[in-house]
Amino acid sequence: MVEVVGIRFKKAGKVYYFDPDGLKIEEGQCAIVETARGVEFGSVVKGNTLVKDQEVFQPLKKVMRVATEEDKKQEEEDKIKEQEAFVICEEKINKHKLVMKLVDVEITFDHNKLIFYFTSDGRVDFRELVKELAAVFRTRIELRQIGVRDEAKMLNGIGICGRSLCCATFLGDFTPVSIKMAKEQNLSLNPTKISGICGRLMCCLKYEEDVYEELNKNLPNVGDTISTPDGTGDILSVNVLMQQVKAVVRKKENDPPTIGFYKVEEIEVIRAKKAKKQPQPDQIKKTVVKENANADILDLDLED
């Protein structure tokens, strides 16, 4: 077991572990730590605690000190400087007519680096921009291209549910989301209804996925032929949460069809829906994939 403290650098950022180095640090305090980007100011979200060796990456960096009132005051002043740097950088971008959108600016606590986050659809030649920014701020300049999900996380907004975005409120990491999740939950596959303001599939599709996967194990598929208390029929639709199917059934072969709703316990699958015939290997057409000219575009997903 290793003694660590959990520190977060953004409201909904990832929690990083640091060595308390003998200090007694409580949740809610602020601390000064050294990171790969330089000296940073962070909030303690987990006080001194023991975790398994497998949960941390050695060697752990040590906490330099618990933040003082002067440190907190400097952090507030740095926020103002970041806003000023944002305005200046936007002016330089417009001056050079660069096709890029500035999203956020961060300055390290030791003022050794100024980081500008931006989005762009393609490659951007910002060499002249970096030179001018370095001349203005007299420090190291880093321009980092980010994806649309990271942009939404930084800027925040209101989702279609009427609440603040999950990624900007409490989600520390982005989890993979697929269209299969929407299908399993019987949601409309209309992109405008299952996509967030970032244009990607909504993160909340993942929340109930495990439950739907478990419930779907007990349900037959649409089109399956089943035996019911009212006769034999074909499934028209399924209700996952109610564990119920809707089917068109006939008591006898020549009887008129009727629509009925049946619990999973009341039915038995007689014949599964026929699967589509798989093409033979020699019938599969070979396609030539053209190399994407923009494949080397930098598109980073931030961890914090």
Secondary structure, 3 states (H helix, E strand, C coil): CEEEEEEECCCCCCEEEEECCCCCCCCCCEEEEEECCEEEEEEEEEEEEEECHHHCCCCCCEEEEECCHHHHHHHHHHHHHHHHHHHHHHHHHHHHCCCCEEEEEEECCCCCEEEEEEECCCCCCCHHHHHHHHHHHCCEEEEEEECHHHHHHHHCCECCCCCECHHHHCCCCCCCCCHHHHHHCCCCCCHHHHECCCCCECHHHHCCHHHHHHHHCCCCCCCCEEEECCEEEEEEEEECCCCEEEEEEECCCCCCCEEEEEEHHHCEEEECCCCCCCCCHHHCCCCCCCCCCCCCCCCECCCC
